[in-house]
Amino acid sequence: MHRSLILCGSLLVATTNLGLAAVIGTNPPSQPLTVERIAGLPAAEQTMWREYLERSNRQRQADQAFLRAEMQQHGVREALVPPAARTVPGLGLTRPAAWYGQEEAARLAEIVRSFQTPAGGWSKNLDLTKHVRRPGEHFAEGSLSHFLAPADHDQPADKNWSYVGTFDNYATTTQVRFLAKVAVAQGPERGTVNRAAVQRGLEYIFAAQNPNGGWPQVWPLQGGYHDAITYNDGAMVHVLELLRDVTDERSDFAFLAPEVRIQAARRLALGIACILRTQIVVAGKRTVWCQQHDALTLQPTSARNYEMPSQCSAESAGLMLFLMRLPQPHPEMIAAVHAAAAWFEQTAIRGKAYRTVGGNGRQLVDDPRHGPLWPRYVEIGTDRPLFGDRDKTIHDEVGEISAERRNGYQWYVDSPAQALAVYARWRQKFPAKE
């Protein structure tokens, strides 16, 4: 676990008062994983990190070479753009088991397999119900921000190669789960190609895990905040939940070889250890987690322009729920859950609601029937709510940011309430040590 951090100190670039009293700081960029940064590590750690980075670079080059060769072979001058979607439509994971053995499931599985990258993962925001990937069709639809500005944290190093592949927006984990269900329903003979795709997807997940046990948002690595350990939107939790199911011989993954399940169990343990190591400590007390943590230092780090290093309520609630679902938690896991619960109790906002008020957009208003709520971002060391804008400015009042960000982002969340409800039962079985 790392030392206590004060956001407006080392992690937030202070802004001088130039008539903008509402601005309390500027969001610094997240640092990518580089050879130069690895050289600053203790000598004993450098080799494994260099190998990880080199493997990523080789795989990205291989993925790109595959698409180039395919385009050349089929006379495609510019990569075809795949159909886009906001989620992963059509790949429902809760249908009756018999459905996955039917023709429609087989059709979708063929499409899903066709968009699996050479590395073994998938991009996000793809509509995998339309058609099998065509020769020369890109593996990703782009996923670029519509608000990019110079030096934007979201500016990709290569606008033509972004999120190939990723764990963001349920990508990769959903496809692996879907193909496993189809493979089981099809049986030993018909399910061969889908079992092979599941195996490739797991190998991708194993390869993407960094030496600290965390997973980046994008792999092969893309640079910027995408290289950081990513709890944002549950990305790493989705991976860990998948690995937990892979280790269960009664799950949809029972067809996997024992050595694969053993490796999944080892990767799962490393991931859990990473969660425990990244739990933020303030004044000697564990609290919660940030959306992203630097892969090398494990410190909280920024993501998009308006997502600053901080204690993050929504992602921390997801991590707390994950830890409480583990069947045999060891003492450090138990302590981590109790600490997160105490922080949520301490920072809860009661009698308030965040909603649209007339023509003034969304605001935090009094409502004794509503709550509890938590700010999505909370300053480390002070528990002050934080709000970011597209120009990287940080504020402590939500009404001070632009209307576009105020109305287009979930600045207050209620998900910790669910975690606390589960915790009320969980703590009876695993009481805190005095």
C-alpha positions as CSV (number, residue, x, y, z in Angstrom):
1,M,0.0,0.0,0.0
2,H,1.3,3.4,-0.8
3,R,1.6,6.4,1.4
4,S,-1.0,9.1,2.0
5,L,-1.4,11.5,-0.9
6,I,-2.8,15.0,-0.9
7,L,-4.4,15.7,-4.3
8,C,-3.6,19.4,-4.5
9,G,0.0,18.6,-3.7
10,S,2.0,16.2,-5.8
11,L,-0.8,14.9,-8.0
12,L,-2.6,18.1,-8.9
13,V,-0.9,21.0,-10.6
14,A,-1.9,24.1,-8.6
15,T,-3.5,27.0,-10.4
16,T,-2.7,30.5,-9.3
17,N,-5.6,32.9,-8.6
18,L,-5.9,35.0,-11.8
19,G,-9.5,36.0,-11.3
20,L,-10.6,32.3,-11.5
21,A,-11.2,31.6,-7.8
22,A,-13.4,28.7,-8.7
23,V,-10.4,26.8,-10.3
24,I,-8.6,24.8,-7.6
25,G,-6.2,23.0,-9.9
26,T,-5.3,21.5,-13.2
27,N,-5.5,17.8,-14.1
28,P,-2.0,16.5,-15.0
29,P,-1.7,13.8,-17.7
30,S,-1.2,10.1,-16.8
31,Q,2.3,8.8,-17.6
32,P,2.5,5.9,-20.1
33,L,4.7,2.9,-19.6
34,T,8.1,3.7,-21.3
35,V,11.6,2.4,-21.4
36,E,12.8,5.6,-19.7
37,R,10.4,5.1,-16.7
38,I,11.3,1.4,-16.4
39,A,15.0,2.4,-16.2
40,G,14.2,4.3,-13.0
41,L,13.0,1.1,-11.2
42,P,15.2,-1.0,-8.9
43,A,17.4,-3.2,-11.0
44,A,15.7,-6.4,-9.9
45,E,12.4,-5.2,-11.3
46,Q,13.5,-3.8,-14.7
47,T,13.8,-7.1,-16.6
48,M,10.2,-8.2,-16.2
49,W,8.9,-4.8,-17.0
50,R,11.1,-4.5,-20.1
51,E,9.9,-7.9,-21.3
52,Y,6.3,-6.9,-20.7
53,L,6.7,-3.6,-22.7
54,E,8.6,-5.4,-25.5
55,R,6.0,-8.1,-25.8
56,S,3.3,-5.4,-26.1
57,N,5.2,-3.6,-28.8
58,R,5.8,-6.9,-30.8
59,Q,2.1,-7.8,-30.5
60,R,0.9,-4.4,-31.6
61,Q,3.3,-4.5,-34.6
62,A,2.1,-8.0,-35.5
63,D,-1.6,-6.9,-35.3
64,Q,-1.0,-3.9,-37.5
65,A,1.1,-6.0,-40.0
66,F,-1.8,-8.5,-40.2
67,L,-4.3,-5.8,-41.2
68,R,-1.9,-4.3,-43.7
69,A,-1.1,-7.6,-45.4
70,E,-4.8,-8.4,-45.6
71,M,-5.6,-5.1,-47.1
72,Q,-2.9,-5.5,-49.7
73,Q,-3.9,-9.0,-50.5
74,H,-7.5,-7.9,-51.2
75,G,-6.8,-4.6,-52.8
76,V,-8.3,-2.5,-50.0
77,R,-6.8,1.0,-50.0
78,E,-8.3,2.2,-46.7
79,A,-9.4,0.0,-43.9
80,L,-13.2,-0.6,-43.9
81,V,-15.0,0.7,-40.9
82,P,-17.0,-1.9,-38.8
83,P,-20.5,-1.2,-37.5
84,A,-20.6,0.7,-34.2
85,A,-22.7,0.3,-31.1
86,R,-22.6,1.8,-27.7
87,T,-22.5,-1.6,-25.9
88,V,-22.2,-5.2,-27.0
89,P,-25.6,-5.8,-28.5
90,G,-27.0,-9.2,-29.1
91,L,-24.5,-11.1,-27.0
92,G,-26.9,-11.7,-24.1
93,L,-25.4,-13.9,-21.4
94,T,-28.6,-14.8,-19.5
95,R,-30.6,-16.6,-22.2
96,P,-31.7,-20.3,-21.6
97,A,-28.8,-22.7,-22.1
98,A,-30.5,-24.3,-25.1
99,W,-30.5,-21.0,-27.0
100,Y,-26.7,-21.1,-27.3
101,G,-26.9,-24.3,-29.3
102,Q,-29.3,-22.8,-31.9
103,E,-28.5,-21.4,-35.3
104,E,-28.7,-17.7,-34.3
105,A,-26.1,-18.2,-31.6
106,A,-23.9,-20.0,-34.1
107,R,-24.3,-17.1,-36.5
108,L,-23.3,-14.5,-33.8
109,A,-20.4,-16.6,-32.6
110,E,-19.0,-16.6,-36.2
111,I,-19.2,-12.8,-36.2
112,V,-17.6,-12.6,-32.8
113,R,-14.7,-14.8,-33.8
114,S,-14.1,-12.9,-37.0
115,F,-13.5,-9.7,-35.0
116,Q,-11.1,-11.3,-32.5
117,T,-7.7,-9.5,-33.0
118,P,-4.6,-11.4,-33.8
119,A,-3.6,-10.8,-30.2
120,G,-6.8,-12.6,-29.1
121,G,-8.8,-9.7,-27.7
122,W,-11.6,-7.5,-29.0
123,S,-12.2,-3.8,-29.4
124,K,-15.2,-2.0,-27.9
125,N,-18.3,-0.3,-29.3
126,L,-18.7,-2.9,-32.1
127,D,-22.1,-4.1,-33.3
128,L,-21.4,-7.8,-33.5
129,T,-24.8,-8.7,-34.9
130,K,-24.4,-7.4,-38.5
131,H,-21.9,-9.3,-40.5
132,V,-18.7,-11.4,-40.4
133,R,-15.6,-9.2,-40.6
134,R,-14.7,-8.5,-44.2
135,P,-11.2,-8.7,-45.6
136,G,-9.5,-5.3,-44.8
137,E,-12.1,-4.3,-42.2
138,H,-10.7,-2.7,-39.1
139,F,-10.9,-4.5,-35.7
140,A,-12.0,-1.3,-34.1
141,E,-14.5,1.4,-35.1
142,G,-12.3,4.3,-33.8
143,S,-13.9,5.3,-30.4
144,L,-12.3,8.8,-30.7
145,S,-13.6,11.6,-28.5
146,H,-15.8,14.2,-30.2
147,F,-14.2,16.9,-28.1
148,L,-10.5,16.4,-28.8
149,A,-8.3,19.5,-28.4
150,P,-4.5,19.9,-28.6
151,A,-2.7,18.0,-25.8
152,D,-5.9,16.3,-24.8
153,H,-5.5,13.4,-22.5
154,D,-7.7,11.4,-24.8
155,Q,-5.5,12.1,-27.9
156,P,-4.3,8.7,-29.2
157,A,-0.8,8.3,-30.5
158,D,-2.3,6.9,-33.7
159,K,-5.8,7.9,-34.5
160,N,-6.1,4.9,-36.8
161,W,-5.2,2.4,-34.1
162,S,-7.1,2.9,-30.9
163,Y,-8.6,0.4,-28.5
164,V,-7.3,-2.6,-30.3
165,G,-8.1,-4.5,-28.1
166,T,-9.5,-3.4,-24.7
167,F,-11.4,-4.4,-21.5
168,D,-13.3,-1.1,-21.6
169,N,-17.1,-1.2,-22.0
170,Y,-17.2,-4.9,-21.2
171,A,-15.1,-5.7,-24.3
172,T,-13.2,-9.0,-24.5
173,T,-14.7,-10.5,-21.3
174,T,-18.2,-10.5,-22.8
175,Q,-17.0,-12.1,-26.0
176,V,-15.1,-14.8,-24.1
177,R,-18.1,-15.6,-22.0
178,F,-20.5,-15.7,-25.0
179,L,-18.2,-18.0,-27.0
180,A,-17.8,-20.3,-24.0
181,K,-21.6,-20.7,-23.7
182,V,-21.9,-21.5,-27.4
183,A,-19.1,-24.0,-27.2
184,V,-20.7,-25.8,-24.3
185,A,-24.1,-25.9,-26.0
186,Q,-22.6,-27.1,-29.3
187,G,-20.8,-30.0,-27.6
188,P,-17.4,-31.5,-28.1
189,E,-17.5,-31.8,-31.9
190,R,-19.4,-28.7,-33.1
191,G,-17.8,-26.4,-30.5
192,T,-14.2,-26.8,-31.5
193,V,-13.7,-23.4,-33.1
194,N,-15.4,-21.6,-30.3
195,R,-13.4,-23.4,-27.6
196,A,-10.2,-22.4,-29.5
197,A,-11.4,-18.7,-29.6
198,V,-12.0,-18.9,-25.8
199,Q,-8.5,-20.2,-25.3
200,R,-7.1,-17.4,-27.4
201,G,-9.1,-14.9,-25.4
202,L,-7.7,-16.2,-22.1
203,E,-4.2,-16.1,-23.5
204,Y,-4.7,-12.5,-24.4
205,I,-5.9,-11.8,-20.9
206,F,-2.9,-13.5,-19.4
207,A,-0.5,-11.6,-21.6
208,A,-2.1,-8.3,-20.8
209,Q,-1.6,-8.6,-17.1
210,N,1.3,-6.4,-15.9
211,P,4.0,-7.5,-13.5
212,N,2.2,-5.7,-10.6
213,G,-0.9,-7.9,-11.2
214,G,-3.1,-5.2,-12.8
215,W,-4.6,-4.9,-16.2
216,P,-4.4,-1.8,-18.5
217,Q,-7.4,-0.5,-20.3
218,V,-5.9,-1.3,-23.7
219,W,-3.5,-4.1,-24.7
220,P,-1.2,-4.1,-26.6
221,L,-0.4,-0.9,-24.8
222,Q,-1.6,2.4,-26.4
223,G,0.1,5.0,-24.2
224,G,-1.3,7.7,-22.0
225,Y,-3.8,6.8,-19.3
226,H,-4.7,3.6,-21.2
227,D,-1.5,2.0,-19.8
228,A,-2.6,2.5,-16.2
229,I,-4.2,-0.2,-14.0
230,T,-7.8,0.4,-14.9
231,Y,-10.6,0.0,-12.4
232,N,-12.7,2.6,-14.4
233,D,-16.2,1.2,-15.3
234,G,-15.3,-2.1,-13.7
235,A,-12.8,-3.1,-16.4
236,M,-10.4,-5.0,-14.1
237,V,-13.2,-6.4,-12.0
238,H,-14.8,-7.9,-15.1
239,V,-11.5,-9.6,-15.9
240,L,-11.1,-11.0,-12.4
241,E,-14.7,-12.2,-12.3
242,L,-14.1,-14.1,-15.5
243,L,-10.9,-15.6,-14.2
244,R,-12.8,-16.6,-11.0
245,D,-15.3,-18.5,-13.1
246,V,-12.6,-20.1,-15.3
247,T,-11.2,-21.7,-12.1
248,D,-14.6,-23.2,-11.2
249,E,-15.0,-26.6,-12.8
250,R,-18.8,-26.3,-12.7
251,S,-18.8,-23.2,-14.9
252,D,-19.1,-22.7,-18.6
253,F,-15.4,-23.1,-18.8
254,A,-15.2,-26.7,-17.5
255,F,-13.9,-27.8,-21.0
256,L,-10.6,-25.9,-20.4
257,A,-7.5,-27.9,-19.6
258,P,-6.6,-28.1,-15.9
259,E,-3.4,-26.2,-16.6
260,V,-5.4,-23.2,-18.0
261,R,-7.5,-23.1,-14.9
262,I,-4.4,-23.3,-12.7
263,Q,-2.9,-20.3,-14.6
264,A,-6.2,-18.4,-14.3
265,A,-6.2,-19.0,-10.5
266,R,-2.6,-17.7,-10.3
267,R,-3.5,-14.6,-12.3
268,L,-6.6,-14.1,-10.2
269,A,-4.5,-14.1,-7.0
270,L,-2.1,-11.6,-8.5
271,G,-5.0,-9.3,-9.5
272,I,-6.4,-9.4,-6.0
273,A,-3.0,-8.6,-4.5
274,C,-2.9,-5.6,-6.8
275,I,-6.2,-4.4,-5.5
276,L,-5.0,-4.6,-2.0
277,R,-1.7,-2.8,-2.8
278,T,-3.5,0.1,-4.5
279,Q,-6.0,0.8,-1.8
280,I,-5.3,4.5,-0.9
281,V,-4.0,5.1,2.6
282,V,-4.5,8.5,4.4
283,A,-3.0,9.2,7.8
284,G,-2.3,5.5,8.3
285,K,-5.8,4.4,7.4
286,R,-7.0,2.5,4.3
287,T,-9.7,4.2,2.4
288,V,-10.8,3.3,-1.2
289,W,-9.4,3.4,-4.7
290,C,-8.9,5.7,-7.7
291,Q,-10.2,4.9,-11.2
292,Q,-6.7,4.4,-12.5
293,H,-3.5,3.7,-10.7
294,D,0.0,4.1,-12.3
295,A,1.3,0.7,-13.4
296,L,4.8,1.3,-12.0
297,T,4.2,3.4,-8.8
298,L,0.6,2.2,-8.0
299,Q,-0.2,5.8,-7.2
300,P,-3.6,7.3,-8.2
301,T,-3.4,8.8,-11.7
302,S,-5.6,10.8,-14.1
303,A,-7.6,9.5,-17.1
304,R,-9.5,11.9,-19.3
305,N,-9.2,15.7,-19.0
306,Y,-12.0,15.8,-16.4
307,E,-11.0,12.6,-14.5
308,M,-8.5,13.5,-11.9
309,P,-6.4,11.5,-9.3
310,S,-8.8,11.1,-6.4
311,Q,-10.8,8.6,-4.3
312,C,-13.4,7.3,-6.7
313,S,-16.7,6.2,-5.3
314,A,-18.3,4.2,-8.1
315,E,-15.3,2.1,-8.9
316,S,-14.4,1.6,-5.3
317,A,-18.0,0.3,-4.6
318,G,-17.4,-2.3,-7.4
319,L,-14.1,-3.3,-5.9
320,M,-15.6,-3.7,-2.5
321,L,-18.4,-5.8,-3.9
322,F,-15.9,-8.0,-5.7
323,L,-13.9,-8.6,-2.5
324,M,-17.0,-9.5,-0.6
325,R,-18.0,-12.1,-3.2
326,L,-14.7,-14.0,-2.6
327,P,-15.6,-17.2,-0.7
328,Q,-12.6,-17.4,1.6
329,P,-11.1,-14.0,2.1
330,H,-7.9,-13.7,4.0
331,P,-7.4,-11.2,6.8
332,E,-6.0,-8.4,4.5
333,M,-9.0,-8.7,2.1
334,I,-11.3,-8.5,5.1
335,A,-9.5,-5.5,6.5
336,A,-9.7,-3.8,3.0
337,V,-13.5,-4.2,2.9
338,H,-14.1,-2.9,6.4
339,A,-11.9,0.1,5.7
340,A,-13.7,0.9,2.4
341,A,-17.1,0.6,4.2
342,A,-16.0,3.0,6.9
343,W,-14.9,5.5,4.3
344,F,-18.2,5.3,2.5
345,E,-20.1,5.8,5.8
346,Q,-17.9,8.8,6.5
347,T,-18.4,10.5,3.1
348,A,-22.1,9.8,2.4
349,I,-24.3,12.8,1.5
350,R,-27.8,12.4,2.8
351,G,-30.9,14.4,2.0
352,K,-29.7,15.5,-1.4
353,A,-30.4,14.6,-5.0
354,Y,-28.5,15.4,-8.2
355,R,-31.1,16.1,-10.9
356,T,-32.2,18.6,-13.6
357,V,-33.7,21.7,-12.2
358,G,-35.7,23.8,-14.7
359,G,-33.6,25.3,-17.4
360,N,-30.4,25.3,-15.2
361,G,-29.4,21.7,-15.9
362,R,-28.4,19.2,-13.3
363,Q,-27.7,20.5,-9.8
364,L,-27.3,19.1,-6.2
365,V,-30.5,20.0,-4.4
366,D,-32.1,19.4,-1.1
367,D,-34.4,16.3,-1.0
368,P,-34.9,14.7,2.4
369,R,-36.4,11.6,0.7
370,H,-33.4,11.0,-1.4
371,G,-29.9,9.6,-0.8
372,P,-27.4,8.7,0.3
373,L,-25.2,10.0,-2.5
374,W,-21.5,10.2,-3.0
375,P,-19.4,12.5,-5.1
376,R,-17.8,10.5,-7.9
377,Y,-14.4,12.1,-7.2
378,V,-13.2,13.0,-3.7
379,E,-10.0,14.7,-2.9
380,I,-7.4,12.5,-1.2
381,G,-6.7,13.7,2.3
382,T,-9.6,16.2,2.7
383,D,-12.6,14.2,1.3
384,R,-13.6,17.4,-0.6
385,P,-15.8,16.7,-3.7
386,L,-14.0,17.4,-7.0
387,F,-15.4,18.1,-10.4
388,G,-13.4,18.3,-13.7
389,D,-14.0,20.0,-17.0
390,R,-12.8,19.4,-20.6
391,D,-10.2,22.2,-20.3
392,K,-8.5,20.1,-17.4
393,T,-9.6,22.6,-14.7
394,I,-10.6,21.1,-11.4
395,H,-13.3,22.6,-9.2
396,D,-14.9,21.9,-5.8
397,E,-18.4,23.0,-6.9
398,V,-20.3,21.1,-9.6
399,G,-22.1,24.3,-10.7
400,E,-18.7,25.9,-11.7
401,I,-18.0,23.5,-14.5
402,S,-19.4,23.8,-18.1
403,A,-23.0,22.9,-18.7
404,E,-21.8,20.2,-21.2
405,R,-19.8,18.4,-18.5
406,R,-22.3,19.1,-15.7
407,N,-25.1,17.5,-17.6
408,G,-23.2,14.9,-19.5
409,Y,-21.4,13.1,-16.7
410,Q,-22.4,11.3,-13.5
411,W,-20.9,13.5,-10.9
412,Y,-22.8,11.9,-8.0
413,V,-23.4,8.2,-7.6
414,D,-25.4,5.9,-5.4
415,S,-23.7,2.6,-6.1
416,P,-21.9,2.6,-2.7
417,A,-25.3,2.1,-1.1
418,Q,-25.6,-1.3,-2.7
419,A,-22.1,-2.2,-1.4
420,L,-23.0,-1.1,2.1
421,A,-26.2,-3.1,2.0
422,V,-24.2,-6.3,1.1
423,Y,-21.6,-5.3,3.7
424,A,-24.3,-5.2,6.5
425,R,-24.7,-9.0,6.0
426,W,-21.1,-9.8,5.1
427,R,-19.6,-8.3,8.2
428,Q,-21.6,-10.7,10.4
429,K,-19.6,-13.5,8.9
430,F,-16.3,-11.6,8.7
431,P,-16.2,-9.1,11.6
432,A,-13.5,-6.5,11.9
433,K,-10.6,-7.2,14.1
434,E,-10.1,-4.8,16.9
